[in-house]
Amino acid sequence: MLKVYGIMILTMFLWGINVSLLKLLVFDMPPLVMQGTRIFLAGITLFLILLVMKKKIIYKEMPWKFVFLATLLGVVAHHSLLATGIAQTTAVKTSLILGLAPLITAIIAVATRATSLTKLRFTGFIIGFLGIVIAVVDDIGAVTAFVLGDVYVLASIVVQAFSFFIIRRITVSIPPLVLTAYMLTLGSTVMILYNLVMNPSSFLAFSNLDIKLWSVFLFSAMFATAIGHSLFNSMIKRLGTAESAIFTNLSTIFALTGSVVILNEHMHLSQILGCMLIIIGVLIGTGGLEDWIRKRREIHTPPVSEGTT
């Protein structure tokens, strides 16, 4: 289990750092163009990895209707709604709404009986979200004003949450790496074609990128998106939807760290406190605390004598 947790932490590191990298890119590229091309490169990267590893990429039993549905929700709808929402709301509110993703996923999982959560573990989801609130909110007035962009961001995490359940169903018979390659490539192709029709001149932004931004773009596509999504989808199969989703709170910690190291922003005491609550929430929400309590009870419970009836 420690290996699984380590993989999830690495994934959240890639996703968290990616937030700062994307902030660098959106100053020079239209958001939808950047998202579409970046995700397409990620998908092609995964197919190349599969070919180099000589892995099977075509399955006769491929459940295409579920693959297309997961792609529509988890790639096309999620990234399009998120990019649109970010352009119409503040970064603070975006972070807060995205912090609801694990909680919404857990609620859907319980409602659909995809998983069962104890009260203690559900409390972990609440604590994790409170940690995000404390970490990202400096001015309460900055989050109380309602705008349409908030709805888009919220919708983006709802459709993504539903895609997690479809992904888990597909990975019962199809390797997560193969599924992720198809999802990223198919979804990004739709996004690119849409931009080519609606605003073809927007792709000229690539001609203005310097070596530094090209490096950022390639790292974001091949590592944060290609490798990150593959690892996360494989952990959905191992841990479950709600249990995997709670780890996404950790990306906030790495995003804050990235903002300090990459963007030269400052970290406040409230953000450190929020990060501590996020870690506590993850430990509780994933069942780590329950496992520790159970092991402690087993150690302190005397063995039952064979002659006892």
C-alpha positions as CSV (number, residue, x, y, z in Angstrom):
1,M,0.0,0.0,0.0
2,L,2.9,2.4,0.7
3,K,3.9,2.0,-3.0
4,V,0.4,2.9,-4.1
5,Y,0.4,6.0,-1.8
6,G,3.9,6.9,-3.2
7,I,2.6,6.8,-6.7
8,M,-0.4,9.0,-5.9
9,I,1.9,11.6,-4.1
10,L,4.1,11.6,-7.2
11,T,1.1,12.1,-9.4
12,M,-0.2,15.0,-7.2
13,F,3.3,16.6,-7.4
14,L,3.2,16.5,-11.2
15,W,-0.4,18.0,-11.2
16,G,0.4,20.6,-8.6
17,I,3.5,21.9,-10.3
18,N,1.6,21.8,-13.6
19,V,-0.7,24.6,-12.3
20,S,2.2,27.1,-12.1
21,L,3.5,25.9,-15.5
22,L,0.0,26.5,-17.1
23,K,0.0,30.0,-15.6
24,L,3.2,30.7,-17.5
25,L,1.7,29.4,-20.8
26,V,-1.7,31.1,-20.7
27,F,0.0,34.5,-20.9
28,D,1.2,33.7,-24.4
29,M,-1.4,31.2,-25.7
30,P,-5.2,31.0,-25.9
31,P,-6.4,28.6,-23.1
32,L,-8.4,26.2,-25.4
33,V,-5.6,26.0,-28.0
34,M,-3.0,25.4,-25.3
35,Q,-5.2,22.7,-23.6
36,G,-6.1,20.9,-26.9
37,T,-2.5,20.7,-28.3
38,R,-1.0,19.9,-24.9
39,I,-3.4,17.0,-24.3
40,F,-2.9,15.7,-27.9
41,L,0.9,15.6,-27.4
42,A,0.3,13.7,-24.1
43,G,-1.9,11.1,-25.9
44,I,0.7,10.6,-28.7
45,T,3.4,10.3,-26.0
46,L,1.5,7.4,-24.4
47,F,1.0,5.6,-27.7
48,L,4.8,5.9,-28.4
49,I,5.5,4.5,-24.9
50,L,3.2,1.6,-25.6
51,L,4.9,0.9,-28.9
52,V,8.4,1.0,-27.4
53,M,7.2,-1.3,-24.6
54,K,5.7,-3.6,-27.3
55,K,2.3,-3.5,-25.5
56,K,-1.0,-4.4,-27.1
57,I,-2.9,-1.2,-28.1
58,I,-5.9,-2.7,-30.0
59,Y,-8.4,-4.8,-28.2
60,K,-11.3,-6.6,-29.9
61,E,-13.3,-6.3,-26.6
62,M,-12.7,-2.6,-26.3
63,P,-15.9,-1.1,-24.9
64,W,-15.9,1.9,-27.3
65,K,-19.2,3.4,-26.1
66,F,-17.8,3.7,-22.6
67,V,-14.4,4.9,-23.9
68,F,-16.1,7.7,-25.9
69,L,-18.3,8.6,-22.9
70,A,-15.3,8.8,-20.6
71,T,-13.5,10.9,-23.2
72,L,-16.4,13.2,-23.7
73,L,-16.8,13.8,-19.9
74,G,-13.2,13.5,-18.6
75,V,-11.3,15.2,-21.5
76,V,-13.5,17.3,-23.8
77,A,-16.2,18.6,-21.3
78,H,-13.9,18.8,-18.3
79,H,-11.0,20.7,-19.9
80,S,-13.3,23.0,-22.1
81,L,-15.5,23.9,-19.1
82,L,-12.5,24.5,-16.9
83,A,-10.6,26.6,-19.4
84,T,-13.8,28.7,-20.0
85,G,-14.5,29.0,-16.3
86,I,-10.9,30.1,-15.4
87,A,-11.2,32.9,-17.9
88,Q,-14.3,34.2,-16.2
89,T,-13.6,33.8,-12.5
90,T,-10.7,34.3,-10.1
91,A,-7.8,31.9,-9.4
92,V,-8.9,31.8,-5.7
93,K,-12.4,30.7,-6.5
94,T,-11.2,28.2,-9.1
95,S,-8.9,26.6,-6.5
96,L,-11.8,26.4,-4.0
97,I,-14.2,24.9,-6.4
98,L,-11.7,22.4,-7.6
99,G,-11.1,21.5,-4.0
100,L,-14.7,20.2,-3.9
101,A,-13.8,17.5,-6.4
102,P,-13.0,14.8,-3.9
103,L,-16.1,15.6,-1.8
104,I,-18.4,15.5,-4.8
105,T,-16.8,12.3,-6.1
106,A,-17.3,10.7,-2.6
107,I,-21.0,11.8,-2.5
108,I,-21.6,10.3,-6.0
109,A,-19.8,7.1,-5.1
110,V,-21.9,6.6,-2.0
111,A,-25.1,7.6,-3.7
112,T,-24.5,5.2,-6.6
113,R,-23.3,2.5,-4.1
114,A,-20.0,2.4,-6.0
115,T,-18.2,2.4,-2.6
116,S,-19.0,2.8,1.1
117,L,-17.4,5.3,3.3
118,T,-17.3,5.3,7.1
119,K,-18.2,8.5,9.0
120,L,-14.5,8.9,9.9
121,R,-13.3,8.7,6.3
122,F,-16.0,11.0,5.1
123,T,-14.9,13.5,7.8
124,G,-11.5,13.3,6.2
125,F,-12.9,14.7,2.9
126,I,-14.5,17.6,4.9
127,I,-11.2,18.3,6.7
128,G,-9.3,18.3,3.4
129,F,-11.7,20.8,1.8
130,L,-11.4,23.1,4.9
131,G,-7.7,22.9,4.5
132,I,-8.0,24.1,0.9
133,V,-10.2,27.0,2.1
134,I,-7.7,28.1,4.6
135,A,-4.8,27.7,2.2
136,V,-6.2,29.7,-0.7
137,V,-8.5,32.3,0.8
138,D,-6.9,35.5,2.0
139,D,-9.9,37.8,1.4
140,I,-13.4,36.4,2.0
141,G,-14.9,39.1,-0.2
142,A,-12.9,37.6,-3.1
143,V,-15.0,34.4,-3.0
144,T,-18.5,35.6,-2.2
145,A,-19.3,37.3,-5.5
146,F,-21.0,34.9,-7.8
147,V,-20.1,34.9,-11.5
148,L,-21.0,32.5,-14.4
149,G,-17.4,31.3,-14.5
150,D,-18.0,29.6,-11.1
151,V,-20.7,27.5,-12.7
152,Y,-18.4,26.4,-15.5
153,V,-15.6,25.3,-13.1
154,L,-18.1,23.5,-10.9
155,A,-19.6,21.7,-13.9
156,S,-16.1,20.7,-15.0
157,I,-15.4,18.8,-11.8
158,V,-18.9,17.2,-11.8
159,V,-18.4,15.7,-15.3
160,Q,-14.9,14.7,-14.4
161,A,-16.2,12.9,-11.3
162,F,-18.6,10.9,-13.4
163,S,-15.8,10.0,-15.8
164,F,-13.8,8.4,-12.9
165,F,-16.6,5.8,-12.4
166,I,-16.6,5.0,-16.1
167,I,-12.8,4.7,-16.2
168,R,-12.9,2.3,-13.3
169,R,-15.4,0.1,-15.2
170,I,-13.3,0.1,-18.4
171,T,-10.0,-0.7,-16.6
172,V,-11.5,-4.0,-15.5
173,S,-10.7,-5.3,-18.9
174,I,-8.5,-2.7,-20.5
175,P,-5.1,-1.6,-19.1
176,P,-5.2,2.0,-17.7
177,L,-2.3,3.1,-19.9
178,V,-4.0,2.1,-23.1
179,L,-7.3,3.7,-22.0
180,T,-5.6,7.0,-21.1
181,A,-3.8,7.1,-24.5
182,Y,-7.1,6.7,-26.3
183,M,-8.9,9.2,-24.1
184,L,-6.3,11.9,-24.4
185,T,-5.8,11.5,-28.1
186,L,-9.5,11.3,-29.0
187,G,-10.6,14.1,-26.7
188,S,-7.9,16.5,-27.7
189,T,-8.5,15.9,-31.4
190,V,-12.1,17.1,-30.9
191,M,-10.8,20.2,-29.1
192,I,-8.2,20.9,-31.8
193,L,-10.8,20.5,-34.7
194,Y,-13.2,22.8,-32.9
195,N,-10.5,25.5,-32.6
196,L,-9.4,25.1,-36.2
197,V,-13.0,25.7,-37.3
198,M,-13.8,28.5,-34.9
199,N,-10.5,30.4,-34.6
200,P,-7.7,29.0,-36.9
201,S,-5.4,32.0,-36.4
202,S,-5.2,31.2,-32.7
203,F,-2.6,28.5,-33.5
204,L,-0.2,31.2,-34.6
205,A,0.6,31.6,-30.9
206,F,3.1,28.7,-31.2
207,S,5.3,30.9,-33.3
208,N,5.8,33.3,-30.4
209,L,7.0,30.7,-27.9
210,D,10.7,30.9,-26.8
211,I,12.8,27.9,-25.8
212,K,11.8,28.3,-22.1
213,L,8.1,28.2,-22.8
214,W,8.5,25.3,-25.3
215,S,10.3,23.4,-22.5
216,V,7.4,24.2,-20.1
217,F,4.8,23.1,-22.7
218,L,6.6,19.8,-23.4
219,F,7.1,19.0,-19.7
220,S,3.4,19.8,-19.0
221,A,2.2,17.6,-21.8
222,M,4.5,14.5,-21.5
223,F,4.9,14.3,-17.7
224,A,2.1,16.2,-15.9
225,T,-0.6,15.1,-18.4
226,A,0.6,11.9,-20.0
227,I,2.3,10.2,-17.1
228,G,0.2,11.9,-14.4
229,H,-3.2,10.8,-15.9
230,S,-1.9,7.3,-16.6
231,L,-0.8,6.9,-13.0
232,F,-4.0,8.3,-11.6
233,N,-6.2,6.1,-13.8
234,S,-4.2,3.0,-12.7
235,M,-4.8,4.0,-9.1
236,I,-8.5,4.4,-9.6
237,K,-8.5,0.7,-10.5
238,R,-6.4,-0.2,-7.4
239,L,-8.0,2.2,-4.8
240,G,-11.4,3.0,-6.0
241,T,-12.9,6.3,-7.2
242,A,-13.5,8.2,-4.0
243,E,-10.3,6.9,-2.4
244,S,-8.3,8.1,-5.4
245,A,-10.1,11.4,-5.5
246,I,-9.2,12.4,-2.0
247,F,-5.5,12.5,-3.0
248,T,-6.2,15.3,-5.4
249,N,-6.3,17.7,-2.4
250,L,-2.5,17.1,-2.2
251,S,-2.1,18.8,-5.5
252,T,-3.0,22.1,-3.8
253,I,0.0,21.8,-1.6
254,F,2.3,21.2,-4.5
255,A,0.6,24.0,-6.5
256,L,1.3,26.4,-3.6
257,T,4.9,25.2,-3.5
258,G,5.2,25.7,-7.2
259,S,3.8,29.2,-7.0
260,V,6.6,30.1,-4.5
261,V,9.5,28.4,-6.4
262,I,8.4,29.0,-10.0
263,L,6.3,32.2,-9.8
264,N,8.1,33.8,-6.9
265,E,4.9,34.2,-4.9
266,H,4.8,34.3,-1.1
267,M,3.5,31.6,1.2
268,H,1.6,32.7,4.4
269,L,1.1,31.1,7.7
270,S,-2.5,30.4,6.9
271,Q,-1.4,28.4,3.8
272,I,1.0,26.3,5.9
273,L,-1.9,25.6,8.3
274,G,-4.2,24.7,5.4
275,C,-1.6,22.3,4.0
276,M,-1.4,20.6,7.3
277,L,-5.2,20.1,7.4
278,I,-5.1,18.8,3.8
279,I,-2.6,16.1,4.8
280,I,-4.7,15.2,7.8
281,G,-7.8,15.0,5.7
282,V,-6.0,12.7,3.2
283,L,-4.7,10.4,5.9
284,I,-8.3,10.1,7.3
285,G,-10.1,10.0,4.0
286,T,-8.0,7.2,2.5
287,G,-8.5,5.0,5.5
288,G,-4.9,5.4,6.7
289,L,-6.0,6.4,10.2
290,E,-8.5,3.6,10.4
291,D,-5.8,1.1,9.4
292,W,-3.5,2.4,12.1
293,I,-6.2,2.2,14.8
294,R,-7.1,-1.3,13.7
295,K,-3.4,-2.4,13.9
296,R,-3.0,-0.8,17.3
297,R,-6.1,-2.7,18.6
298,E,-4.7,-6.0,17.2
299,I,-1.4,-5.4,19.0
300,H,-3.0,-4.7,22.3
301,T,-5.7,-7.4,22.1
302,P,-4.6,-10.5,23.9
303,P,-4.9,-13.7,21.8
304,V,-7.8,-15.9,22.6
305,S,-6.9,-19.2,24.3
306,E,-7.8,-22.4,22.4
307,G,-9.6,-23.7,25.5
308,T,-11.8,-20.7,25.7
309,T,-15.4,-21.3,24.6
